[in-house]
Amino acid sequence: MRPQSRAPRKVHPLHLHRGPGGKSVLTGGLDALEFIGKKTMNVLAESDPGFKRTKTLMERTVSLSQMLREAKEKEKQRLAQQLTAERTAHYGMLFDEYQGLSHLEALEILSNESESKVQSFLASLDGEKLELLKNDLISIKDIFAAKELENEETQEDQGLEEKGEEFASMLTELLFELHVAATPDKLNKAMKKAHDWVEEDQAVVPVDVARESEDTAKKEEEEEKPANPKEDKEEERKTKTVEDVYMLSIESLAEVTARCIEQLHKVAELILHGQEEEKPAQDQAKVLIKLTTAMCKEVATLSEKFTRTLTAVGSHQKAEVLNPMINSVLLEGCNSTTYIQDAFQLLLPVLQVSHIQTSCSRARP
């Protein structure tokens, strides 16, 4: 499931809080974007009628971290006015807390720097060499455009469910295909943690139901308390509130999405500076499509699992209480896949620079 617009709508109908904590991650870093990436590939545009669409896409993508930072700052101001230090279920703040915003900003800067390098190199060529390179770069861009079309045509496939182990295995294989020394340890750990708590809560007892039987079981609990700490944990889990599940859902989506952005950022750096062996940029683009698609499907699966768990735990809640929570989780699931897809598009100039570097090294005697 994807939003109709590439620019994500940030709507947070609920602001729930739980426990102490929270930290600030990264300040500044966006001013550099005002001086980087304002040029366009004029040479490519001359022979590519579809360039305007790509340019528009990149303009929308470049502002993504700014939009997220503004949303986070507004929420911080709101919380400051309430004089609270409690942990919040605001997606943007949690996304920043898990370093997602810092990696997105770094990827944006890397992408814009790469785009400037591509333009400068094209401007230094003419004649047959220029035409050959333009054709190569356009062929890479066409692969990315095909990914956009695929996203629009296969939204129904986004909810395909895979086990965490299968996703981890697929991720490792795809990174190996890219010929970069990247390991998805952090992403796999975040995915596993998210799947684990959802699976544990499949048998969760709504807190209202638990309270109904609390009085009748109180005497028995006093006479015979569990000797095993695991049993205490089980009892605590059975009385988890719908607010707890909502908080975990938003936090898990923010963490998993942040780890996906971090993985794509690291891949971009390794493509430019640390490839184990050369692999054609066109082939890398196709592998990156598979990687991004797998990430988006996994996030969509998690979002659906979270809403099912919310529905089960909140079965005794009024619709006006439960529905906004469910809608919020679904919305953030859509936003998460949009952020991952936007980060993928930022890799286009990176692959084009990599192709130029490889071509130059082959041309040397």
C-alpha positions in Angstrom: 0.0 0.0 0.0 1.4 3.4 -1.0 0.3 7.0 -0.6 -1.0 8.7 -3.7 1.7 11.3 -3.5 5.5 10.8 -3.2 5.7 13.5 -0.6 4.5 11.8 2.6 1.6 13.2 4.6 2.6 13.3 8.2 -0.6 12.9 10.3 -0.3 11.9 14.0 -3.8 11.8 15.5 -2.5 10.4 18.7 0.3 11.4 21.1 0.6 8.7 23.7 3.4 8.6 26.2 5.1 5.8 28.2 8.0 5.8 30.6 11.1 8.0 30.9 13.6 8.2 28.2 14.2 9.7 24.8 17.3 11.4 23.4 18.3 13.9 20.8 20.2 12.7 17.8 22.0 15.1 15.3 21.5 18.8 15.0 22.0 20.8 11.9 23.4 19.3 8.6 20.6 20.6 6.3 22.2 24.0 5.5 24.7 22.2 3.3 21.8 21.1 1.1 21.1 24.7 0.1 24.5 24.9 -1.6 24.6 21.3 -3.1 22.6 19.7 -5.8 20.8 22.7 -7.3 22.2 22.0 -10.7 20.5 19.6 -13.1 21.8 17.3 -15.8 21.4 19.6 -18.6 23.4 17.5 -21.1 21.2 14.5 -20.4 18.0 16.6 -20.7 18.9 17.5 -24.3 18.4 13.9 -25.5 16.0 12.5 -22.8 12.4 13.7 -23.0 11.6 11.8 -19.7 14.2 13.8 -17.8 11.7 16.3 -16.5 9.8 13.6 -14.6 13.0 12.4 -13.0 14.0 15.9 -12.1 10.6 16.5 -10.5 11.0 13.3 -8.5 14.4 14.2 -7.3 13.2 17.7 -6.2 10.5 16.0 -4.1 12.9 13.5 -2.7 15.6 16.0 -1.7 13.2 17.8 0.7 12.2 14.6 2.5 14.6 15.0 5.5 13.6 18.6 5.8 10.0 17.7 6.1 10.7 15.0 8.7 12.9 17.3 10.7 10.2 20.0 10.7 7.6 17.5 11.9 9.9 16.3 14.6 10.7 19.9 15.8 7.0 20.8 16.0 6.3 17.7 18.1 9.2 18.6 20.4 7.8 22.1 20.9 4.4 20.6 21.7 5.8 18.3 24.3 7.9 21.2 25.8 4.7 23.2 26.3 3.2 20.2 28.2 6.3 20.1 30.4 6.7 16.3 30.1 9.8 14.2 29.8 7.9 11.0 28.9 8.6 8.9 25.9 6.3 9.7 23.0 4.7 7.6 20.2 5.5 10.3 17.7 7.0 8.5 14.6 9.3 11.4 13.5 11.0 11.7 16.9 11.5 7.9 17.2 12.8 7.8 13.6 15.4 10.4 14.5 16.2 8.7 17.8 17.1 5.5 15.8 19.5 7.6 13.6 17.1 7.4 10.6 17.1 11.1 9.9 20.9 11.5 10.1 21.4 8.7 7.6 18.7 10.1 5.3 20.4 13.5 5.4 23.8 12.0 4.7 22.4 10.0 1.8 20.8 13.1 0.3 24.1 15.0 0.5 26.0 12.1 -1.1 23.4 11.9 -3.8 23.5 15.6 -4.6 27.3 15.6 -4.6 27.3 12.6 -7.0 24.8 14.4 -9.3 27.1 17.4 -9.4 30.1 15.2 -10.3 28.1 13.6 -13.1 27.2 16.9 -14.6 30.7 18.2 -14.4 32.1 15.1 -16.1 29.5 15.3 -18.9 30.4 18.9 -19.5 34.0 17.9 -20.1 33.1 15.5 -22.9 31.9 16.0 -26.5 31.3 14.0 -29.6 31.1 10.3 -29.6 32.4 9.9 -26.1 29.6 12.1 -24.8 26.9 10.3 -26.7 28.1 6.9 -25.4 28.2 8.0 -21.8 24.8 9.7 -22.0 23.3 6.4 -23.3 24.8 4.5 -20.5 23.6 6.9 -17.8 20.1 7.0 -19.3 20.0 3.2 -19.3 20.7 3.2 -15.6 18.0 5.9 -15.0 15.5 3.9 -17.0 16.0 1.0 -14.6 15.1 3.3 -11.7 12.1 4.6 -13.6 10.9 1.0 -14.1 11.1 0.6 -10.4 8.7 3.5 -10.0 6.3 1.9 -12.5 6.5 -1.4 -10.7 5.6 0.3 -7.4 2.5 1.7 -8.9 1.4 -1.6 -10.5 2.2 -4.1 -7.7 0.8 -2.5 -4.6 -1.3 -5.6 -4.0 1.8 -7.6 -3.5 3.2 -5.4 -0.7 1.6 -7.5 2.0 3.2 -10.8 1.1 4.3 -12.4 4.4 7.7 -13.8 4.9 9.3 -15.2 8.0 12.1 -13.1 9.6 14.7 -15.8 8.9 13.8 -15.8 5.2 14.0 -12.0 5.0 17.4 -12.0 6.7 18.7 -14.7 4.3 17.4 -12.8 1.3 18.9 -9.5 2.5 22.4 -11.1 2.9 22.3 -12.7 -0.5 21.3 -9.5 -2.2 24.1 -7.5 -0.5 26.5 -10.2 -1.6 25.2 -9.8 -5.2 26.0 -6.1 -5.0 29.7 -7.0 -4.4 29.9 -4.7 -1.4 31.2 -5.6 2.1 27.9 -4.7 3.9 26.2 -6.8 6.5 22.5 -6.3 7.5 23.1 -7.1 11.2 21.3 -4.0 12.6 18.3 -4.3 10.2 17.9 -8.0 10.8 18.0 -7.5 14.6 15.3 -4.7 14.4 13.1 -6.9 12.1 13.5 -9.9 14.5 12.6 -7.8 17.5 9.5 -6.5 15.8 8.3 -9.9 14.7 9.1 -11.4 18.1 6.9 -9.1 20.2 4.0 -9.4 17.7 4.2 -13.2 17.8 4.3 -13.1 21.6 1.2 -10.9 21.7 -0.9 -13.2 19.4 -2.2 -14.8 22.6 -2.4 -11.5 24.5 -5.4 -11.0 26.9 -6.9 -7.5 26.7 -6.3 -5.6 30.0 -10.0 -5.1 30.5 -10.6 -8.9 30.4 -7.7 -9.5 32.8 -9.1 -7.0 35.3 -12.5 -8.8 35.3 -10.8 -12.0 36.6 -8.3 -10.2 38.8 -10.4 -10.2 41.9 -11.4 -13.8 41.7 -7.8 -14.9 41.1 -6.2 -12.6 43.7 -6.4 -15.1 46.6 -5.0 -17.9 44.5 -2.1 -15.7 43.4 -1.2 -14.8 46.9 -1.2 -18.4 48.0 0.8 -19.7 45.1 3.0 -17.1 43.3 5.0 -18.3 40.3 8.5 -19.4 41.3 9.8 -19.0 37.7 10.6 -15.4 36.7 9.4 -16.3 33.1 5.9 -16.9 34.5 5.9 -13.4 36.0 6.9 -12.0 32.7 4.1 -14.0 31.1 1.5 -12.6 33.5 2.8 -9.1 32.8 2.5 -9.7 29.0 -1.1 -10.9 29.4 -2.2 -7.6 30.8 -0.6 -5.4 28.1 -2.8 -2.4 27.3 -3.8 -1.3 23.8 -1.7 1.9 24.4 1.4 -0.4 25.0 0.7 -2.2 21.7 0.2 1.1 19.9 3.5 2.5 21.3 5.4 -0.7 20.3 3.9 -0.6 16.8 5.0 3.0 16.1 8.4 2.5 17.6 9.0 -0.7 15.7 8.1 0.9 12.4 10.3 3.8 13.1 13.3 1.6 14.1 12.9 -0.8 11.2 12.6 2.1 8.7 15.6 3.9 10.2 17.7 0.7 9.8 16.6 0.3 6.2 17.7 3.9 5.4 21.0 3.2 7.2 21.5 0.1 5.1 20.9 2.0 1.9 23.2 4.8 3.0 26.0 2.3 3.8 25.5 0.6 0.4 25.8 3.9 -1.4 29.1 4.7 0.4 30.5 1.2 -0.4 29.5 1.5 -4.1 31.5 4.6 -4.4 34.5 3.8 -2.2 34.6 0.1 -1.1 33.5 -2.4 -3.7 35.1 -5.8 -3.4 35.1 -6.2 -7.2 33.6 -4.2 -10.0 30.0 -5.0 -11.0 28.2 -3.2 -13.8 26.0 -0.3 -12.5 23.0 -1.6 -14.5 23.3 -4.9 -12.7 23.7 -3.2 -9.3 20.6 -1.2 -10.0 18.5 -4.3 -10.6 19.8 -5.9 -7.4 19.0 -2.7 -5.5 15.4 -2.9 -6.8 15.1 -6.4 -5.3 16.6 -5.1 -2.1 14.3 -2.2 -1.8 11.2 -4.2 -2.7 12.1 -6.8 0.0 12.4 -4.0 2.6 9.1 -2.4 1.6 7.2 -5.8 1.6 8.6 -6.6 5.1 7.5 -3.2 6.5 4.1 -3.6 4.9 3.8 -7.1 6.5 4.8 -5.7 9.9 2.2 -2.9 9.6 -0.5 -5.4 8.9 0.5 -7.6 11.9 0.5 -4.5 14.2 -3.0 -3.6 13.2 -4.3 -7.1 13.7 -2.7 -7.2 17.2 -4.1 -3.8 18.0 -7.6 -5.0 16.9 -7.3 -8.1 19.1 -6.0 -6.3 22.2 -8.4 -3.5 21.8 -11.5 -5.6 21.1 -13.2 -4.2 24.2 -12.3 -0.6 23.4 -14.7 1.9 21.9 -14.3 2.5 18.2 -13.5 6.2 18.7 -10.5 5.1 20.8 -9.2 2.1 18.8 -9.8 3.3 15.2 -7.5 6.3 15.4 -4.7 4.0 16.6 -5.2 1.6 13.8 -5.3 4.3 11.2 -2.2 5.9 12.6 -0.2 2.6 12.4 -1.5 2.0 8.8 -0.5 5.6 7.8 3.0 5.2 9.3 3.4 1.9 7.5 2.7 3.7 4.2 5.0 6.6 5.2 7.7 4.0 6.0 7.6 2.4 2.6 7.6 5.8 1.0 10.8 6.8 2.8 12.5 3.6 1.8 11.5 4.1 -1.9 12.7 7.7 -1.8 16.0 6.7 -0.4 16.3 4.2 -3.2 15.8 6.9 -5.8 18.7 8.9 -4.1 21.0 6.1 -5.2 20.6 6.9 -8.9 23.4 9.5 -9.1 25.6 7.3 -7.0 25.4 4.5 -9.5 26.0 6.9 -12.3 29.2 8.2 -10.7 30.3 4.6 -10.0 29.7 3.8 -13.7 31.8 6.8 -14.7 34.6 5.9 -12.4 34.6 2.3 -13.7 34.7 3.5 -17.3 37.6 5.9 -16.6 39.6 3.2 -14.9 39.1 0.8 -17.9 40.1 3.5 -20.3 43.5 4.0 -18.6 46.4 2.2 -20.3 
